[in-house]
Amino acid sequence: MQIHIAMMGKATEPVTKSFQALGYEKLYLLTNKKYSDSVDHVEESLSGFQVEVCPEYVSGFDFQEIVDTIYRIYEAENGPQVTFSINITGGTNLMAAASCSCAFFIGATIYYVMDGPGSVKDQVVSIPTPKTPNMAALKDDTKRILRYILEQTELKRPVTTAGLMEEFDKTKQSLNHQINILRNEGLVENSDGIAPNGKSDRRYRTIVLTRQGRLVASWM
């Protein structure tokens, strides 16, 4: 099942075009209450198809409300064989920015509807996004470790396996399992440390955040 989330202002064409190109089963419309006539128009346009239209009224200038709404939709709909896509064409620039932020974490494909000649499928284009980490793989303990690595990084303190074992009272085997999860999701990597003589030395190896890891940890 494909869940499509569309940002919408007054114009409805980007939404109806996206349906023609993608053919999703359920549509969430994030829009303002003053555009209720536009919601009615979309519902009427799609009434002959098997698609459920769910309006979600938000402020186009409240970043947190937009993010919270998208996450609420994700938590309610996520499951086996469910995919998510987001249409950022309509609405405000802030709605597009919030949508792109959420898309990274929920693994949604971002779409933009272009103007101009060509078929509808040519006009509805996907926007490439970075590899999305599997957030479901990050259990509470793993998240705490990731957050701790960020805190130590910001304090410019090196993070080692031994230090994490002591901080979280874990065995080496248990800690390595957590670190491997973070590494497999592209959130951390190993870095050869610096020995007392100032030279790089694998014996002083540290655990560092990748750019993606810093983003995820900061978000959490």
C-alpha positions in Angstrom: 0.0 0.0 0.0 1.3 3.4 -0.9 0.6 6.3 1.4 0.9 9.7 -0.3 1.3 12.9 1.7 0.8 16.1 -0.3 1.4 19.7 0.7 -1.4 21.8 -0.8 -2.3 25.5 -1.1 -5.1 26.8 -3.3 -3.9 25.0 -6.4 -5.1 21.4 -6.7 -3.4 20.4 -10.1 -0.1 19.2 -8.5 -2.1 16.8 -6.3 -4.3 15.4 -9.1 -1.4 15.1 -11.4 0.6 13.1 -8.8 -2.3 10.6 -8.6 -2.4 10.2 -12.3 1.3 9.4 -12.3 1.6 7.4 -9.1 -1.8 5.8 -8.5 -1.5 5.6 -4.7 -4.2 4.1 -2.4 -4.4 6.7 0.3 -3.9 10.5 0.2 -3.2 12.8 3.1 -3.6 16.4 2.3 -1.7 18.9 4.5 -3.3 22.2 3.9 -4.8 25.2 5.7 -8.5 25.4 6.6 -9.0 28.4 4.2 -8.4 26.0 1.4 -11.2 23.7 2.3 -12.8 24.3 -1.2 -9.6 22.9 -2.7 -9.9 19.8 -0.6 -13.5 19.4 -1.8 -12.2 19.7 -5.4 -9.6 17.0 -4.9 -12.1 14.7 -3.2 -14.5 15.2 -6.2 -11.7 14.7 -8.7 -10.7 11.4 -7.2 -14.1 10.1 -6.2 -14.2 7.7 -9.1 -11.0 6.0 -8.0 -10.3 3.7 -5.1 -8.3 6.3 -3.1 -9.1 7.5 0.4 -8.6 11.3 0.9 -7.7 12.4 4.4 -7.3 16.2 4.9 -5.0 17.4 7.7 -5.3 21.1 8.5 -2.1 22.7 9.6 -0.5 26.1 9.7 1.8 26.6 6.7 4.2 28.5 8.9 4.5 26.2 11.9 7.5 23.8 11.2 6.9 21.7 14.3 3.2 21.2 13.6 4.0 20.0 10.1 6.7 17.6 11.3 4.4 16.3 14.1 1.6 15.7 11.7 3.7 13.8 9.2 5.2 11.6 12.0 1.7 11.0 13.3 0.6 9.8 9.9 3.7 7.6 9.6 3.2 6.0 13.1 -0.5 5.3 12.3 0.1 3.8 8.8 3.5 2.2 9.0 3.6 -1.6 8.5 4.7 -4.4 6.2 4.2 -3.6 2.5 3.5 0.1 3.2 5.5 2.7 1.4 5.4 6.5 1.8 5.8 9.4 -0.7 5.6 13.1 -0.2 4.6 15.7 -2.8 6.3 19.0 -1.8 4.9 21.1 -4.8 2.1 22.9 -3.0 1.9 24.8 0.2 4.6 27.1 1.7 8.3 26.8 1.4 8.4 26.0 5.1 6.0 23.0 4.5 8.4 21.8 1.8 11.4 22.1 4.1 9.6 20.2 7.0 8.5 17.5 4.5 12.0 17.0 3.2 13.3 16.7 6.8 10.7 14.1 7.6 11.1 12.1 4.4 14.7 11.4 5.3 13.7 9.7 8.6 10.6 7.8 7.4 12.1 6.6 4.2 9.6 8.5 2.0 10.2 9.3 -1.7 9.9 13.0 -2.4 8.1 14.2 -5.5 7.8 17.5 -7.3 5.3 18.3 -10.0 6.8 20.3 -12.9 5.0 22.6 -15.3 5.4 22.4 -19.1 5.0 20.0 -22.0 5.2 16.2 -21.8 3.1 13.5 -20.2 2.0 13.7 -16.6 4.5 11.0 -15.7 7.2 13.1 -17.1 6.1 16.1 -15.1 6.0 14.2 -11.7 9.6 13.8 -10.9 11.2 12.2 -7.8 13.9 14.0 -6.0 17.0 11.9 -4.9 17.6 11.8 -1.2 20.5 10.4 0.9 20.4 6.8 2.1 17.8 6.6 4.8 18.8 4.8 8.0 16.4 2.1 9.3 15.1 4.0 12.4 13.2 0.9 13.5 16.6 -0.8 14.0 17.6 1.8 16.6 16.2 0.6 19.9 16.3 2.7 23.1 19.8 1.5 24.1 21.2 2.2 20.7 19.7 5.6 20.5 21.1 6.5 23.9 24.6 5.4 22.8 24.3 7.5 19.6 23.2 10.5 21.6 26.0 10.1 24.0 28.6 9.9 21.2 27.2 13.2 19.9 27.5 14.8 23.3 31.1 13.7 23.7 31.8 14.8 20.1 30.5 18.3 20.9 32.7 18.4 24.0 35.7 17.3 21.8 36.2 14.1 23.8 37.2 10.9 22.1 34.8 8.0 22.3 36.2 4.5 22.7 34.6 1.1 23.1 36.1 0.8 26.6 34.6 4.2 27.5 31.2 3.2 26.2 31.3 -0.1 28.1 31.9 1.8 31.3 29.4 4.5 30.7 26.5 2.1 29.8 27.6 -0.9 32.0 27.7 -3.3 29.1 29.9 -6.2 28.1 32.2 -5.8 25.1 30.0 -8.3 23.2 26.8 -6.4 23.9 28.4 -3.0 23.2 29.9 -4.2 19.9 26.4 -5.4 18.9 25.0 -1.9 19.4 27.9 -0.2 17.6 27.6 -2.6 14.7 23.9 -1.6 14.3 25.0 2.0 14.1 27.8 1.3 11.7 25.5 -0.8 9.4 23.1 2.1 9.3 25.9 4.5 8.3 25.8 6.5 11.5 29.2 5.8 13.0 32.6 4.7 11.8 36.0 3.9 13.3 38.8 6.3 13.2 42.4 5.5 14.1 43.3 7.4 17.3 46.4 9.4 18.1 49.1 7.8 20.3 50.9 9.8 23.0 53.8 10.2 20.4 51.4 12.1 18.1 51.2 9.4 15.5 48.1 7.6 14.2 47.7 4.3 16.0 45.0 1.6 15.6 45.4 0.8 19.3 43.8 4.2 20.1 40.9 3.7 17.7 37.9 5.9 18.4 34.2 5.8 17.3 33.1 8.9 15.4 29.8 10.1 13.9 29.3 10.3 10.2 27.5 13.3 8.8 24.4 11.3 8.7 24.9 10.1 12.2 25.3 13.7 13.5 22.1 14.6 11.8 20.1 11.7 13.2 21.6 12.2 16.7 20.8 15.9 16.7 17.3 15.2 15.5 16.6 12.7 18.3 
